[in-house]
Amino acid sequence: MKIKIGVLGGYRGSSMINYCERADNAEVVAICDKSEEVLNYQRENLKDDNITYYDNFEDFIKHDMDAVVLANYANEHAPFAVRALKQGFHVFSEVLPCQNMKEAVELVEAVEETGLIYAYGENYCYMPAPYEMKKLYKQGKIGEFEYGECEYIHNCEPIWQSITYGEKDHWRNNMSSTFYCTHSLGPIIHMTGLRPISVVGFEGIKTERNLRTGSKSGQFGIEMVTLENGGIIKSIHGGLYINSIWYSAYGSKGRMECGREATNDGHIYKIFVDSDEYSGGYDTAKAESYEPKHGMEDKVEGFGHGGSDFYSMYNFIEKIKGNTEADTIDVYEALDMFLPGIFAYRSILKGNTPMEIPDLRDKNERNRWRNDTACTDPKAAGDMLLPTFSKGTPEIDDSVYEHMKKLWEEECHREDGNYRAMAFAQGSKK
């Protein structure tokens, strides 16, 4: 039996739709998007009469389906997740899980109350090398985690019009520097299974590239995270000039890391391991490097992010079907990946003061945060609106957004048109 999937967001959702079109355990039955252009693209691309298309969520949520994929705007996932769960649907949520603590509490409680499956789609956890790092860590290959570094550097200036559509109020233009943190932090959290307990945040204060695209945040964000075992993670993400995806972990018996993008030596497809059999000795002859295999390489061709878009959806569907071994990221782990970003920004605004990270597994802890709407989104923050930048939200002339809108429209009407951005949505870039 195939699991019936509805997809909210036919743009980034193209990757999940692609999975369901090729899989033997799932099928798309409904697609919802506010853009008629996106819906028309999917109709023409899929040519599947069994799919119903909706331009509004209220009709979409009434469709006969088993689960909902949330691939809408990254700052709007939590309210739709809560609605879907309470309607009786399992939820696969693209990044990010929520945007403030009030939403985090509501999301956790909706998952607990319904007993349904919530899977967080942090696909970077399933890239070949980071996923192998998790496997080796669980085997004790490097001993107890002591220190890790993680990078998700993506200079988005060349594609900003493709991912904001020239919208002045697009969430990317109004996020803080540490908001989009789970591509960097996620794989290390997933590898260790350890909970973050405190964080210090830092912000790149040069903003020239951001301001000329319309983004109001610092150029990049850094989280220095302390884990429950005393281990420390340095996480950096944002718009430095040269792109980098990289993960490294040190333990009591050694180190492991993926390849550096600039070295042309395997990158996320290759792992390097230096470890010994016990803490206190070291033998360089034991160093090794190889390209790890998931075991389903024949099925991931064409999926973005090193095939991880396939594995994140595959595990979600398997979990619904009752496979207890399916490796999904539940709501608590999703927040372990994300809350360091929220509190790192509070740290930045307080002059880089260390901040405790709440554990929302604790029902008593939730009451402290139940009404905390602090974030940089005016629609969600109410009277707790935060500035997008530590020196204050910058004023950007409307001409910048008009220029980005023009670039987007020109892009959409090129002959190879519909679109450079659609390729982006399917995972060729992110």
C-alpha positions as CSV (number, residue, x, y, z in Angstrom):
1,M,0.0,0.0,0.0
2,K,1.3,3.5,-0.9
3,I,1.2,6.3,1.6
4,K,-0.9,9.2,0.2
5,I,1.0,12.4,0.4
6,G,-0.1,16.0,0.1
7,V,2.5,18.7,-0.6
8,L,2.2,22.3,0.6
9,G,4.6,24.3,-1.5
10,G,5.0,23.2,-5.1
11,Y,8.3,25.0,-5.4
12,R,10.8,23.6,-2.9
13,G,8.3,20.7,-2.6
14,S,9.4,19.5,-6.1
15,S,12.1,17.3,-4.5
16,M,9.5,15.5,-2.3
17,I,7.1,15.3,-5.2
18,N,9.9,13.7,-7.3
19,Y,10.5,11.2,-4.5
20,C,6.8,10.1,-4.5
21,E,6.7,9.9,-8.3
22,R,9.6,7.4,-8.3
23,A,9.0,5.5,-5.0
24,D,7.1,2.3,-4.5
25,N,5.9,3.3,-1.0
26,A,4.3,6.7,-1.5
27,E,2.2,8.7,-4.0
28,V,1.4,12.4,-4.3
29,V,-2.4,13.0,-4.2
30,A,-2.5,16.7,-3.7
31,I,-0.4,19.8,-4.3
32,C,-1.1,23.2,-2.8
33,D,0.6,26.5,-3.7
34,K,-0.5,30.1,-3.7
35,S,1.1,30.6,-7.1
36,E,-0.9,29.5,-10.1
37,E,2.3,29.6,-12.1
38,V,3.9,26.9,-9.9
39,L,0.7,24.8,-10.0
40,N,0.6,25.0,-13.8
41,Y,4.3,24.0,-13.9
42,Q,3.6,20.9,-11.8
43,R,0.5,20.0,-13.8
44,E,2.5,20.1,-17.1
45,N,5.6,18.5,-15.6
46,L,3.8,15.6,-13.8
47,K,0.9,14.9,-16.2
48,D,-0.7,12.9,-13.4
49,D,-4.6,13.0,-13.4
50,N,-4.6,11.4,-9.9
51,I,-3.2,14.6,-8.4
52,T,-5.5,17.4,-7.2
53,Y,-4.2,21.0,-7.2
54,Y,-5.2,23.6,-4.7
55,D,-4.4,27.3,-4.4
56,N,-5.5,27.5,-0.7
57,F,-4.7,25.6,2.4
58,E,-8.3,25.3,3.7
59,D,-9.4,23.2,0.8
60,F,-6.1,21.3,0.6
61,I,-6.3,20.2,4.3
62,K,-9.6,18.5,3.6
63,H,-8.2,16.2,0.9
64,D,-8.1,12.4,1.5
65,M,-4.4,11.8,2.4
66,D,-2.2,10.2,5.1
67,A,0.5,12.8,5.5
68,V,1.5,16.3,4.6
69,V,4.8,17.6,3.4
70,L,5.4,21.2,4.5
71,A,7.6,22.9,1.9
72,N,6.2,26.4,2.3
73,Y,8.1,29.4,3.6
74,A,10.6,28.4,6.2
75,N,9.2,30.8,8.9
76,E,5.7,29.5,8.5
77,H,6.0,25.7,9.1
78,A,4.9,25.4,12.7
79,P,1.3,26.8,12.4
80,F,0.7,24.5,9.4
81,A,2.3,21.6,11.1
82,V,0.0,22.0,14.1
83,R,-3.1,22.3,11.8
84,A,-2.1,19.2,9.9
85,L,-1.4,17.1,13.0
86,K,-4.7,18.1,14.6
87,Q,-6.4,17.2,11.3
88,G,-5.0,13.7,11.6
89,F,-2.1,13.8,9.2
90,H,1.5,12.8,9.8
91,V,3.9,15.7,9.0
92,F,7.2,16.0,7.2
93,S,8.5,19.6,7.8
94,E,11.1,21.2,5.7
95,V,13.6,23.5,7.5
96,L,12.9,25.3,9.8
97,P,10.6,23.8,12.5
98,C,9.3,27.2,13.9
99,Q,10.4,30.8,14.4
100,N,9.7,31.6,18.0
101,M,9.3,29.8,21.4
102,K,5.5,30.1,21.4
103,E,5.4,28.1,18.1
104,A,7.9,25.6,19.5
105,V,5.8,24.9,22.5
106,E,2.6,24.6,20.4
107,L,4.4,22.2,17.9
108,V,5.7,19.9,20.6
109,E,2.3,19.7,22.3
110,A,0.5,19.0,19.0
111,V,2.9,16.1,18.3
112,E,2.4,14.7,21.8
113,E,-1.4,15.2,21.8
114,T,-2.0,13.5,18.5
115,G,0.7,10.8,18.7
116,L,1.3,11.2,15.0
117,I,4.7,11.2,13.3
118,Y,6.5,14.4,12.9
119,A,9.7,14.2,10.9
120,Y,12.0,17.1,10.4
121,G,13.5,17.3,6.9
122,E,17.1,18.3,7.8
123,N,18.5,16.6,4.7
124,Y,22.1,17.5,5.4
125,C,22.1,14.9,8.1
126,Y,21.7,12.2,5.4
127,M,24.5,13.3,3.1
128,P,27.0,10.4,2.7
129,A,29.9,11.6,4.9
130,P,27.8,13.2,7.7
131,Y,25.6,10.1,7.9
132,E,28.6,7.8,8.0
133,M,30.0,10.0,10.8
134,K,26.8,9.2,12.8
135,K,27.2,5.5,12.1
136,L,30.8,5.5,13.3
137,Y,30.1,7.5,16.3
138,K,27.4,5.1,17.5
139,Q,30.0,2.3,17.1
140,G,32.4,4.2,19.4
141,K,34.9,4.8,16.6
142,I,36.2,8.1,18.0
143,G,35.0,7.7,21.6
144,E,33.1,10.4,23.5
145,F,32.4,13.6,21.6
146,E,34.6,16.5,22.7
147,Y,34.6,19.1,19.9
148,G,33.0,19.6,16.5
149,E,33.0,22.2,13.7
150,C,30.3,22.6,11.1
151,E,29.9,25.0,8.2
152,Y,27.1,25.9,5.9
153,I,28.4,28.8,3.9
154,H,26.4,29.8,1.0
155,N,26.9,33.1,-0.8
156,C,23.3,33.5,-2.2
157,E,23.8,36.9,-3.8
158,P,23.8,35.5,-7.3
159,I,20.5,33.7,-6.8
160,W,18.8,36.1,-4.3
161,Q,16.1,37.0,-6.8
162,S,15.5,33.3,-7.4
163,I,14.8,32.6,-3.8
164,T,13.0,35.7,-2.7
165,Y,11.1,36.5,-6.0
166,G,11.8,40.2,-5.3
167,E,9.4,40.2,-2.3
168,K,10.4,43.0,0.1
169,D,8.8,41.1,3.0
170,H,10.2,37.7,2.1
171,W,11.4,35.8,5.2
172,R,14.9,35.6,3.9
173,N,15.1,39.4,3.9
174,N,13.9,39.6,7.5
175,M,15.7,36.8,9.2
176,S,18.5,37.1,11.7
177,S,22.0,36.0,11.1
178,T,21.6,32.8,13.2
179,F,18.1,31.8,12.1
180,Y,19.0,29.4,9.4
181,C,21.2,27.2,11.5
182,T,20.2,23.6,11.1
183,H,22.1,22.9,7.9
184,S,25.3,23.4,10.0
185,L,24.3,22.2,13.4
186,G,22.0,19.5,12.4
187,P,24.4,16.7,11.3
188,I,26.5,17.1,14.5
189,I,23.5,17.0,16.7
190,H,22.1,14.0,14.8
191,M,25.5,12.3,15.0
192,T,25.9,12.5,18.7
193,G,22.3,12.5,20.0
194,L,23.4,15.0,22.6
195,R,21.3,17.9,23.7
196,P,22.6,21.5,23.5
197,I,22.4,23.2,26.9
198,S,23.9,26.7,26.3
199,V,25.1,28.9,23.5
200,V,27.0,32.1,22.8
201,G,26.2,33.9,19.5
202,F,28.3,36.0,17.2
203,E,27.3,38.0,14.1
204,G,29.2,39.1,11.0
205,I,28.7,42.9,11.1
206,K,29.8,43.6,7.5
207,T,26.6,43.7,5.5
208,E,27.4,45.2,2.0
209,R,26.5,42.1,0.0
210,N,23.3,41.6,2.0
211,L,22.1,45.2,1.7
212,R,22.4,45.3,-2.1
213,T,20.1,42.3,-2.3
214,G,17.6,43.5,0.3
215,S,18.6,41.3,3.2
216,K,18.6,43.0,6.6
217,S,20.7,40.6,8.7
218,G,24.4,40.4,9.5
219,Q,26.5,38.7,6.9
220,F,26.8,35.4,8.8
221,G,26.1,33.9,12.2
222,I,28.1,31.8,14.6
223,E,26.9,29.6,17.4
224,M,29.3,28.3,20.1
225,V,27.2,25.5,21.6
226,T,27.9,23.5,24.8
227,L,26.3,20.0,24.8
228,E,25.0,18.1,27.8
229,N,28.3,16.0,28.1
230,G,30.5,19.2,28.1
231,G,31.4,18.9,24.4
232,I,31.5,22.0,22.3
233,I,30.3,22.8,18.7
234,K,31.4,25.7,16.6
235,S,28.7,26.3,14.0
236,I,29.0,28.9,11.3
237,H,26.5,29.7,8.5
238,G,25.5,32.5,6.2
239,G,26.8,34.5,3.3
240,L,30.6,34.5,3.4
241,Y,32.0,34.9,-0.1
242,I,33.2,31.3,-0.8
243,N,30.7,28.5,-0.3
244,S,31.6,25.6,2.1
245,I,29.8,22.6,3.5
246,W,32.0,20.8,6.0
247,Y,31.7,18.8,9.2
248,S,34.4,17.7,11.6
249,A,34.1,15.8,15.0
250,Y,36.8,15.2,17.6
251,G,36.3,12.5,20.3
252,S,38.3,10.9,23.1
253,K,39.8,8.4,20.6
254,G,40.2,10.4,17.4
255,R,38.7,12.6,14.7
256,M,36.6,12.2,11.6
257,E,35.5,14.7,9.0
258,C,34.2,15.0,5.5
259,G,36.2,16.3,2.6
260,R,36.7,20.0,2.0
261,E,34.8,21.4,-1.0
262,A,37.8,23.3,-2.3
263,T,40.1,20.3,-2.3
264,N,38.2,18.4,-5.0
265,D,38.7,15.3,-3.0
266,G,35.3,13.8,-2.5
267,H,33.7,16.6,-0.4
268,I,30.5,15.3,1.3
269,Y,30.9,12.0,-0.5
270,K,34.1,11.1,1.3
271,I,35.0,10.7,5.0
272,F,38.5,10.9,6.7
273,V,39.0,9.1,10.0
274,D,41.9,9.2,12.4
275,S,41.3,7.2,15.5
276,D,42.8,4.7,17.9
277,E,41.4,1.8,19.9
278,Y,41.6,3.5,23.3
279,S,41.9,6.9,24.8
280,G,45.5,7.8,25.4
281,G,47.3,6.5,22.4
282,Y,47.5,7.4,18.8
283,D,48.7,5.6,15.7
284,T,48.7,7.6,12.4
285,A,48.9,4.3,10.5
286,K,45.2,3.8,11.4
287,A,44.1,6.9,9.4
288,E,41.7,6.0,6.6
289,S,39.6,7.6,4.0
290,Y,36.8,6.2,1.8
291,E,33.5,6.9,0.1
292,P,30.7,5.6,2.4
293,K,27.6,3.9,0.9
294,H,24.1,4.0,2.2
295,G,23.2,0.9,0.3
296,M,20.5,2.4,-1.9
297,E,22.7,4.3,-4.3
298,D,20.8,3.0,-7.3
299,K,17.7,4.9,-6.2
300,V,19.1,8.3,-5.4
301,E,20.3,9.4,-8.8
302,G,18.9,12.9,-9.6
303,F,18.1,13.8,-6.0
304,G,19.8,16.9,-4.6
305,H,22.2,17.4,-1.7
306,G,24.2,14.2,-2.2
307,G,21.1,12.1,-2.4
308,S,20.0,13.2,1.1
309,D,16.6,14.5,-0.3
310,F,15.8,10.9,-1.1
311,Y,16.8,9.5,2.3
312,S,15.0,12.0,4.4
313,M,11.7,11.3,2.6
314,Y,12.3,7.5,2.5
315,N,12.8,7.3,6.2
316,F,9.6,9.4,6.9
317,I,7.5,7.1,4.7
318,E,9.1,4.0,6.3
319,K,8.3,5.3,9.8
320,I,4.6,5.8,8.8
321,K,4.6,2.2,7.5
322,G,5.7,1.0,10.9
323,N,9.5,0.5,10.4
324,T,10.8,1.3,13.9
325,E,14.4,1.4,12.6
326,A,13.6,4.2,10.1
327,D,16.0,7.1,10.9
328,T,13.8,10.2,11.2
329,I,14.4,13.4,13.2
330,D,11.6,13.9,15.7
331,V,10.3,17.1,17.0
332,Y,12.6,17.2,20.1
333,E,15.7,16.6,18.0
334,A,14.5,19.2,15.5
335,L,14.4,21.8,18.2
336,D,17.8,20.7,19.6
337,M,19.1,21.7,16.1
338,F,17.1,24.9,15.9
339,L,16.9,26.5,19.3
340,P,20.6,27.2,19.5
341,G,20.0,29.6,16.6
342,I,17.2,31.4,18.4
343,F,19.2,31.8,21.6
344,A,22.4,32.7,19.8
345,Y,20.7,35.7,18.4
346,R,19.4,36.7,21.9
347,S,23.0,36.3,23.0
348,I,24.2,38.6,20.2
349,L,21.6,41.2,21.2
350,K,22.8,41.0,24.8
351,G,26.5,41.6,23.9
352,N,27.4,37.9,23.3
353,T,26.1,36.8,26.7
354,P,25.9,33.0,27.2
355,M,22.2,31.8,27.1
356,E,20.7,28.6,28.4
357,I,18.8,26.5,25.8
358,P,15.5,25.2,27.2
359,D,14.6,21.5,26.9
360,L,11.0,21.4,25.7
361,R,10.8,17.7,26.6
362,D,10.2,19.0,30.1
363,K,6.5,20.1,30.4
364,N,7.3,22.4,33.3
365,E,9.9,24.2,31.2
366,R,7.3,25.0,28.5
367,N,5.3,27.3,30.6
368,R,8.2,29.8,30.7
369,W,8.0,30.1,26.9
370,R,4.4,29.5,26.1
371,N,3.7,33.2,25.3
372,D,7.2,34.2,24.0
373,T,6.8,35.4,20.5
374,A,10.1,37.2,20.1
375,C,11.4,36.9,16.6
376,T,12.2,39.1,13.6
377,D,8.9,38.4,11.7
378,P,6.4,41.3,12.3
379,K,3.5,39.0,11.6
380,A,4.4,36.6,14.4
381,A,6.3,38.7,16.9
382,G,3.6,41.1,18.0
383,D,4.9,43.5,20.6
384,M,8.1,41.3,21.0
385,L,9.6,42.2,17.6
386,L,13.4,41.9,17.4
387,P,15.6,43.9,15.1
388,T,17.0,41.9,12.2
389,F,20.6,43.1,12.9
390,S,22.3,43.8,16.2
391,K,22.8,47.4,15.3
392,G,19.1,47.8,14.4
393,T,17.0,46.8,11.4
394,P,18.5,48.7,8.4
395,E,16.4,50.8,6.1
396,I,16.7,49.6,2.5
397,D,15.3,51.7,-0.4
398,D,12.4,50.2,-2.3
399,S,14.5,50.5,-5.5
400,V,16.6,47.5,-4.3
401,Y,13.5,45.3,-4.2
402,E,12.2,46.6,-7.4
403,H,15.5,45.7,-9.0
404,M,15.4,42.1,-7.5
405,K,11.8,41.8,-8.7
406,K,12.8,42.8,-12.2
407,L,15.7,40.2,-12.2
408,W,13.2,37.5,-11.1
409,E,10.7,38.3,-13.8
410,E,13.4,38.3,-16.5
411,E,14.6,35.0,-15.2
412,C,11.1,33.5,-15.3
413,H,10.6,34.5,-19.0
414,R,13.8,33.2,-20.4
415,E,13.5,30.5,-22.9
416,D,15.0,27.9,-20.6
417,G,12.7,29.7,-18.2
418,N,10.4,28.0,-15.8
419,Y,13.0,28.0,-14.4
420,R,16.5,28.3,-13.1
421,A,14.8,28.6,-9.8
422,M,12.7,25.4,-10.3
423,A,16.0,23.5,-10.7
424,F,17.1,25.1,-7.4
425,A,13.9,24.0,-5.7
426,Q,14.5,20.4,-6.8
427,G,17.8,20.4,-5.0
428,S,20.5,21.1,-7.5
429,K,21.4,24.1,-5.3
430,K,20.4,25.3,-1.9
